[in-house]
Structure formats: structure tokens, C-alpha cells
Amino acid sequence: MLTKPMRAFEALQEAQKIALAPFIFQTVVALKKLGILNFIFDNNAKGGVNIEEISTALSLSEYGLGVLLEMAESANVVSKDDSDRYELTKTGYFLNYNPVTGVNIDFTNEICYKGLFHLKDSIEKGHPEGLKELGDWPNIYHGLSQLNHNEQKAWFSFDHYYSDEIFQVALDTLFQKKPKVVYDIGGNTGKFAVACCTSDPDIKVHIFDLPGQLAKALANAESKGFADRITGTEIDWLSENPQIPKGADTIWMCQFLDCFSKEEIAKILSVAVMAMDAETDLIIIETFTDRQKFGSAKLVLEATSLYFTALANGNSKMYKSSEFETLISEAGLLITADRPLGEYHTVLRCKKA
């Protein structure tokens, strides 16, 4: 897409914002966590608030408030009038109150910030060198159950935000052919399996996931009263010979395959094909970079690719739909339905070719 060329001064301003982006980001994190943005917004209606008032109300030094608010003003997060009273700008409002922006900020700060320092090394070595900032695991999925509270909250909030919104339409897609046995591949916390059993009193769901995640999912299922209908098997898709048994009406992969490289996706799909018969459906739900209506959504997905590179596993990314279409075909599958799901997702229903 052609864009109007920037003037040199404008380009230099943008370059400086990028060069100093970590300072701006951590300023916003501090302003949010200290309650400063909340306090300023609460006083927007009366014409703003000065540093002395913020200092008294929040028991913070005027010095600390000064350095934060000076940077925030330069970054257009807050504005200041001639009497030195601060108000939240529209950008500041979205940074503090927009749900998706909040999820992205917490995920960046708690999970990605330190690890992204090692992005260059991760590119050179083909390994998630930034993962050591969180723990000593071969990939992040082995360590999810061992992250601290804030890290787990940020990771799962990020993961769930982009899937929870499609739960109902996803269930509608799943139930179109009234399956009785569903394989949930990468069941995460078991949230979707529980939703299935809540919606259909006859359905049974079998989760395949790593040991730590599977234990959490099954514990969640038991707490909801579905221990008899939600079962599970431990599996490591990166092991030499992963297998799943036959017997499913539907094999469900939601936001799962993007956690793997193309070669690994091909392997997983081949394993799934061996467990399918002519009537089995394989349903894939993903957020493809080439099917986003808004540039901000594409930006989030491309940033997520860098998280995969530096922290998650070192070799996966958010893919284009065309890349998946090729992998699906090469695995011996035929796409029987391809349609949008919610604002960001695409659902691909597949059969054995």
C-alpha cells in the first residue's frame, strides 16, 4: 500500500520515538501501576490536576511524578495546560482503559520485555534465547505452569483475550455436525472443553497437551463437574513419534498450530490425518496476518511472531493463510470450509483428501 512520503522532520520525530520506545513504554507501565493515569482521568472533568495534588493524593514524590509526566506529555499520553494542570489524552485513555491495549501492555511487560533484549541472538541461533529471562525450559510451553502469578496472569489473559471472544461462534461451528467425541489439541486450561460440555450434555472431550497444562485443564474440568466427560492424554508434539488414537468425530486445533514451525505443523497434521477416517472433521482456527481488517491487528500479530522467536520456541510465527493452505494440502487434507470467525480469526474445516 502506497503511503504519502513523510517530511524529513516528521521522519526524524518517528525515528526518535522508536529509538526511545522502551522509555515511553516503561513510563506508561509505571503510570498505570501507580494509579496516576486513573487519578488524572478522574479529574479530567474539573479541568485537570497538578503535580502537587497528585503527590498528596497518591503519596508519591513530586520529583518522581515530574519525570514520568514530562515523558508522558512528550509521548502524547497526557496534556498540560498553561497552569500546569494535567489531563489524559485520547491516547492515554486507550492505554489505561482499552481492554485489548491493557492485555498487550501486561503481556509485553511481564512476559516479553526482558526476553526481547535477546532477539538478535535468537535470530542468529534459531533458539529462544530470551526464554532464560523467565526460566530454564526447552520452550515456554513446558514452563507455563511454573511461571509466577503475574506472568501466568499476563500470558493467559493475552492468550484468552484473542480466543474468548469467539467461543460462542466457535461452538456453533463445532456443533454443526453434532460430534459426540472431540479431541481438543492443546487444551490449555480446559476452558473450551468445559464450554463444550456445558453446551452439550452428551459430548465427550479428550484433551492432548503437555503434562503441566493437562493437569491444570483436568483439574479445571473436575471443578466444573465434568471429570467423567473431559479426559486427557499427555503428549509432546516435538517428540520423535507423537501419536493420537482414532475415534474422534472432530479434531479441534484452535490457536495451536501457530506455536510451531512449518516443519512441525506438517508433522502434527500428518499425525492427525492418521487418526482420521473419511467422516472425521479437522477444524483449525487461526489469526492469519493477511486476513486482518485493521492495521493495528496485523501489528499485534507481527509482534507476537517476535515473541515466538525470542521467547516461545525460536521457530514459529503468525502465518499467512496461504502458508497454511499449502501445509494442509501437503498433509493429505482438503479444506471443505473457509470463513471468518469473529473480528480476527479464520476457521478452516478439513477432511481427508
C-alpha positions as a printed NumPy array, in Angstrom:
array([[  0.   ,   0.   ,   0.   ],
       [  1.42 ,   3.389,  -1.035],
       [  1.726,   5.987,   1.68 ],
       [  2.394,   9.692,   1.427],
       [  6.111,  10.365,   1.986],
       [  6.956,  11.995,   5.315],
       [  8.817,  15.263,   5.533],
       [ 12.326,  14.843,   6.918],
       [ 11.368,  16.489,  10.208],
       [  8.412,  14.121,  10.673],
       [ 10.555,  11.103,   9.837],
       [ 13.161,  12.206,  12.386],
       [ 10.44 ,  12.536,  15.022],
       [  9.271,   8.991,  14.288],
       [ 12.844,   7.731,  14.417],
       [ 13.326,   9.283,  17.86 ],
       [ 10.099,   7.688,  19.13 ],
       [ 11.376,   4.289,  18.05 ],
       [ 14.848,   4.902,  19.483],
       [ 13.359,   5.818,  22.858],
       [ 10.353,   3.488,  22.788],
       [ 11.443,   1.479,  25.876],
       [ 11.47 ,   4.696,  27.929],
       [  7.962,   5.578,  26.798],
       [  6.673,   2.048,  27.388],
       [  8.029,   1.777,  30.935],
       [  6.726,   5.255,  31.695],
       [  3.229,   4.081,  30.752],
       [  3.616,   0.9  ,  32.83 ],
       [  4.667,   2.957,  35.868],
       [  1.849,   5.474,  35.394],
       [ -0.703,   2.662,  35.208],
       [  0.617,   0.621,  38.123],
       [  0.982,   3.657,  40.386],
       [ -2.596,   4.714,  39.673],
       [ -1.524,   8.036,  38.177],
       [ -3.452,   7.683,  34.927],
       [ -6.578,   6.72 ,  36.856],
       [ -6.259,   9.737,  39.145],
       [ -5.676,  12.161,  36.279],
       [ -8.649,  10.844,  34.324],
       [-10.881,  11.066,  37.394],
       [-10.037,  14.778,  37.462],
       [-10.324,  15.462,  33.726],
       [-13.861,  16.798,  34.131],
       [-12.771,  19.547,  36.504],
       [-10.027,  20.792,  34.203],
       [ -7.162,  18.526,  35.189],
       [ -4.894,  18.198,  38.2  ],
       [ -1.425,  19.481,  39.088],
       [  1.577,  17.581,  40.359],
       [  1.134,  18.794,  43.94 ],
       [ -2.402,  17.384,  44.057],
       [ -1.307,  14.066,  42.568],
       [  1.598,  13.875,  45.027],
       [ -0.672,  14.422,  48.02 ],
       [ -3.359,  12.021,  46.838],
       [ -1.036,   9.142,  45.874],
       [  1.851,   9.707,  48.334],
       [  4.382,   9.959,  45.514],
       [  7.265,  12.432,  45.293],
       [  6.894,  15.441,  43.054],
       [ 10.26 ,  14.547,  41.535],
       [  9.091,  11.066,  40.502],
       [  5.809,  12.398,  39.166],
       [  7.673,  15.113,  37.292],
       [  9.957,  12.823,  35.303],
       [  7.111,  10.458,  34.45 ],
       [  4.673,  13.159,  33.388],
       [  7.248,  15.068,  31.352],
       [  7.901,  11.963,  29.281],
       [  4.178,  11.162,  29.124],
       [  3.44 ,  14.661,  27.816],
       [  6.086,  14.347,  25.098],
       [  4.576,  10.974,  24.126],
       [  1.041,  12.471,  23.982],
       [ -0.197,  10.294,  26.836],
       [ -1.119,  13.344,  28.923],
       [ -1.527,  17.027,  28.108],
       [ -0.663,  20.038,  30.281],
       [ -2.305,  23.467,  30.167],
       [ -0.798,  26.875,  30.908],
       [ -1.5  ,  26.469,  34.63 ],
       [  0.419,  23.155,  34.741],
       [ -2.675,  21.007,  35.141],
       [ -2.59 ,  17.572,  33.532],
       [ -5.338,  15.744,  31.66 ],
       [ -5.422,  12.366,  29.942],
       [ -5.303,  12.498,  26.143],
       [ -7.289,  10.091,  23.97 ],
       [ -4.124,   8.025,  23.577],
       [ -3.678,   7.997,  27.344],
       [ -7.299,   6.939,  27.766],
       [ -6.864,   3.932,  25.465],
       [ -3.573,   2.986,  27.133],
       [ -5.274,   2.942,  30.514],
       [ -8.809,   1.738,  29.799],
       [ -8.954,  -0.131,  26.485],
       [ -9.081,  -3.879,  27.318],
       [ -7.01 ,  -5.169,  24.392],
       [ -4.363,  -2.485,  24.902],
       [ -4.156,  -3.385,  28.589],
       [ -3.745,  -7.067,  27.778],
       [ -0.992,  -6.238,  25.288],
       [  0.825,  -3.982,  27.765],
       [  0.803,  -6.608,  30.516],
       [  1.931,  -9.358,  28.133],
       [  4.761,  -7.19 ,  26.819],
       [  5.875,  -6.132,  30.293],
       [  5.554,  -9.386,  32.243],
       [  6.487, -11.901,  29.533],
       [  8.366, -10.266,  26.678],
       [ 10.203,  -7.141,  27.796],
       [ 13.411,  -8.629,  29.176],
       [ 13.474, -11.502,  26.716],
       [ 13.262,  -9.266,  23.649],
       [ 16.728,  -7.952,  24.518],
       [ 17.934, -11.309,  23.165],
       [ 16.071, -11.08 ,  19.839],
       [ 19.204, -10.717,  17.72 ],
       [ 20.802, -13.76 ,  19.355],
       [ 17.569, -15.712,  18.875],
       [ 17.601, -14.917,  15.153],
       [ 21.244, -15.935,  14.822],
       [ 20.936, -19.174,  16.794],
       [ 17.391, -20.248,  15.864],
       [ 16.663, -20.701,  19.564],
       [ 14.53 , -18.631,  22.011],
       [ 17.485, -17.039,  23.808],
       [ 15.191, -14.677,  25.714],
       [ 13.386, -17.538,  27.459],
       [ 16.154, -17.695,  30.087],
       [ 14.734, -14.463,  31.497],
       [ 11.676, -16.479,  32.561],
       [ 13.068, -19.935,  33.301],
       [ 15.162, -22.884,  32.185],
       [ 12.937, -24.827,  29.783],
       [ 13.285, -26.035,  26.179],
       [ 10.332, -23.793,  25.219],
       [  7.819, -21.642,  27.054],
       [  5.051, -24.249,  26.93 ],
       [  6.992, -26.56 ,  29.253],
       [  7.207, -23.707,  31.735],
       [  3.725, -22.178,  31.685],
       [  2.653, -23.966,  34.846],
       [  5.827, -22.707,  36.582],
       [  5.56 , -19.02 ,  35.748],
       [  4.923, -16.721,  38.71 ],
       [  1.442, -15.347,  39.336],
       [  1.842, -12.083,  37.409],
       [  3.484, -13.835,  34.473],
       [  0.801, -16.516,  34.279],
       [ -1.947, -13.908,  34.535],
       [ -0.416, -11.86 ,  31.703],
       [  0.223, -14.886,  29.457],
       [ -3.212, -16.443,  29.834],
       [ -5.006, -13.083,  29.617],
       [ -3.232, -12.424,  26.311],
       [ -3.944, -15.921,  25.018],
       [ -7.573, -15.961,  26.14 ],
       [ -8.439, -12.439,  25.001],
       [ -7.956, -13.411,  21.383],
       [ -9.922, -16.637,  21.765],
       [-12.671, -15.996,  24.337],
       [-14.464, -13.55 ,  22.055],
       [-15.062, -16.313,  19.51 ],
       [-16.158, -19.016,  21.966],
       [-19.834, -18.976,  21.052],
       [-19.346, -18.81 ,  17.298],
       [-16.624, -21.441,  17.626],
       [-19.055, -23.707,  19.477],
       [-21.636, -23.121,  16.77 ],
       [-19.05 , -24.195,  14.197],
       [-18.128, -27.275,  16.208],
       [-21.727, -28.368,  16.757],
       [-22.796, -28.032,  13.119],
       [-22.301, -31.769,  12.635],
       [-23.197, -32.753,  16.213],
       [-19.97 , -34.536,  17.181],
       [-20.024, -36.895,  20.152],
       [-16.257, -37.197,  20.671],
       [-13.941, -34.214,  20.256],
       [-10.159, -34.199,  20.503],
       [ -9.018, -30.821,  21.857],
       [ -5.409, -30.488,  20.724],
       [ -3.527, -28.119,  23.004],
       [ -6.359, -27.775,  25.501],
       [ -4.654, -25.032,  27.524],
       [ -6.63 , -24.513,  30.772],
       [ -9.523, -26.675,  29.608],
       [-11.743, -23.631,  29.173],
       [-13.007, -24.648,  25.747],
       [-13.563, -28.257,  26.769],
       [-15.695, -27.057,  29.687],
       [-17.643, -24.771,  27.344],
       [-18.324, -27.742,  25.063],
       [-19.653, -29.885,  27.893],
       [-21.715, -27.018,  29.275],
       [-23.357, -26.518,  25.875],
       [-23.945, -30.183,  25.017],
       [-24.856, -32.741,  27.725],
       [-23.782, -35.678,  25.563],
       [-20.434, -34.566,  24.179],
       [-17.109, -36.001,  25.394],
       [-13.825, -34.124,  25.05 ],
       [-10.349, -35.622,  25.182],
       [ -7.512, -33.126,  25.672],
       [ -3.982, -33.682,  24.363],
       [ -1.37 , -31.412,  25.936],
       [  1.902, -31.218,  27.853],
       [  1.815, -32.628,  31.407],
       [  1.685, -29.32 ,  33.291],
       [ -1.05 , -27.848,  31.138],
       [ -3.034, -31.076,  31.025],
       [ -3.066, -31.312,  34.818],
       [ -4.468, -27.783,  35.062],
       [ -7.077, -28.485,  32.385],
       [ -8.29 , -31.702,  34.017],
       [ -8.389, -30.07 ,  37.454],
       [-10.499, -27.289,  35.976],
       [-12.809, -29.843,  34.324],
       [-13.217, -31.697,  37.615],
       [-14.018, -28.49 ,  39.491],
       [-16.817, -27.83 ,  36.986],
       [-18.239, -31.327,  37.414],
       [-17.09 , -32.734,  34.069],
       [-14.45 , -35.249,  35.151],
       [-16.467, -38.045,  33.555],
       [-16.686, -36.322,  30.165],
       [-13.382, -34.444,  29.914],
       [-10.346, -36.708,  29.886],
       [ -6.805, -36.278,  28.645],
       [ -3.527, -37.694,  27.426],
       [ -0.07 , -36.226,  27.853],
       [  1.694, -35.555,  24.57 ],
       [  4.809, -33.751,  23.391],
       [  4.381, -32.932,  19.715],
       [  8.115, -32.348,  19.413],
       [  8.962, -35.906,  20.486],
       [ 10.156, -38.384,  17.902],
       [  6.896, -40.226,  17.291],
       [  3.804, -38.485,  18.754],
       [  0.521, -40.267,  18.126],
       [ -3.156, -39.814,  18.843],
       [ -5.697, -42.658,  18.597],
       [ -8.564, -42.954,  16.168],
       [-12.113, -42.435,  17.383],
       [-12.789, -38.691,  17.228],
       [-15.669, -37.179,  15.295],
       [-13.83 , -33.854,  15.347],
       [-10.199, -32.919,  15.947],
       [-10.058, -29.345,  17.219],
       [ -6.987, -27.089,  16.872],
       [ -7.656, -23.514,  17.971],
       [ -4.699, -21.102,  18.043],
       [ -2.467, -24.135,  18.358],
       [ -0.55 , -24.67 ,  15.134],
       [  0.967, -21.182,  15.104],
       [  3.04 , -22.338,  18.086],
       [  5.135, -24.487,  15.743],
       [  7.421, -24.172,  12.737],
       [  6.198, -25.145,   9.286],
       [  8.018, -28.47 ,   9.508],
       [  6.445, -29.181,  12.895],
       [  2.983, -28.181,  11.646],
       [  3.371, -30.615,   8.761],
       [  4.27 , -33.351,  11.253],
       [  1.287, -32.584,  13.527],
       [ -1.148, -32.548,  10.626],
       [  0.232, -35.866,   9.377],
       [ -0.308, -37.411,  12.815],
       [ -3.873, -36.069,  12.819],
       [ -4.54 , -37.495,   9.362],
       [ -3.518, -40.965,  10.553],
       [ -6.143, -40.717,  13.314],
       [ -8.905, -39.635,  10.932],
       [-11.339, -41.584,   8.834],
       [-13.486, -40.33 ,   5.968],
       [-16.058, -38.82 ,   8.361],
       [-13.68 , -37.095,  10.787],
       [-13.528, -33.314,  10.704],
       [-10.342, -31.411,  11.477],
       [-11.136, -27.839,  12.483],
       [ -8.334, -25.268,  12.527],
       [ -8.856, -21.762,  13.899],
       [ -6.098, -19.188,  13.455],
       [ -5.466, -15.449,  13.233],
       [ -3.834, -15.031,   9.83 ],
       [ -1.778, -11.911,   9.206],
       [ -3.14 , -11.481,   5.667],
       [ -6.782, -11.573,   6.758],
       [ -6.873,  -8.688,   9.22 ],
       [ -9.159,  -5.739,   8.519],
       [ -7.17 ,  -3.272,  10.601],
       [ -3.504,  -2.402,  10.647],
       [ -3.425,  -2.477,  14.45 ],
       [ -4.466,  -6.149,  14.442],
       [ -1.764,  -7.004,  11.911],
       [  0.762,  -5.161,  14.099],
       [ -0.222,  -7.236,  17.155],
       [  0.196, -10.461,  15.197],
       [  3.589,  -9.464,  13.823],
       [  4.733,  -8.532,  17.328],
       [  3.512, -11.938,  18.51 ],
       [  5.779, -13.536,  15.904],
       [  8.747, -11.855,  17.599],
       [  7.574, -13.241,  20.946],
       [  7.676, -16.714,  19.373],
       [ 11.172, -16.   ,  18.033],
       [ 12.748, -14.625,  21.198],
       [ 10.841, -16.43 ,  23.962],
       [  8.401, -19.157,  22.991],
       [ 10.292, -21.59 ,  20.79 ],
       [ 12.528, -19.754,  18.344],
       [ 10.966, -21.034,  15.141],
       [  7.22 , -20.299,  14.887],
       [  5.216, -17.225,  13.943],
       [  1.808, -15.898,  13.   ],
       [  1.293, -17.166,   9.48 ],
       [ -0.424, -16.082,   6.286],
       [ -3.442, -18.125,   5.237],
       [ -1.665, -19.156,   2.038],
       [  1.087, -20.816,   4.066],
       [ -1.472, -22.908,   5.948],
       [ -3.31 , -23.829,   2.78 ],
       [ -0.102, -25.335,   1.382],
       [  0.668, -27.276,   4.578],
       [ -2.878, -28.612,   4.811],
       [ -2.812, -29.825,   1.221],
       [  0.607, -31.449,   1.606],
       [ -0.643, -33.347,   4.68 ],
       [ -3.345, -35.015,   2.596],
       [ -6.237, -32.839,   3.731],
       [ -8.893, -30.98 ,   1.795],
       [-10.362, -27.688,   3.034],
       [-14.154, -28.031,   2.911],
       [-14.997, -24.691,   4.554],
       [-13.069, -21.449,   4.911],
       [-14.729, -18.481,   6.605],
       [-14.056, -15.621,   9.017],
       [-14.8  , -16.125,  12.693],
       [-15.247, -13.01 ,  14.774],
       [-13.053,  -9.974,  14.171],
       [ -9.627, -11.6  ,  13.878],
       [ -9.961, -15.334,  13.249],
       [-10.446, -17.709,  10.338],
       [-11.908, -21.203,  10.629],
       [-10.787, -23.946,   8.248],
       [-12.772, -27.18 ,   8.24 ],
       [-10.806, -30.064,   6.725],
       [-11.39 , -33.669,   5.608],
       [ -9.047, -36.391,   4.428],
       [ -8.468, -35.846,   0.725]])
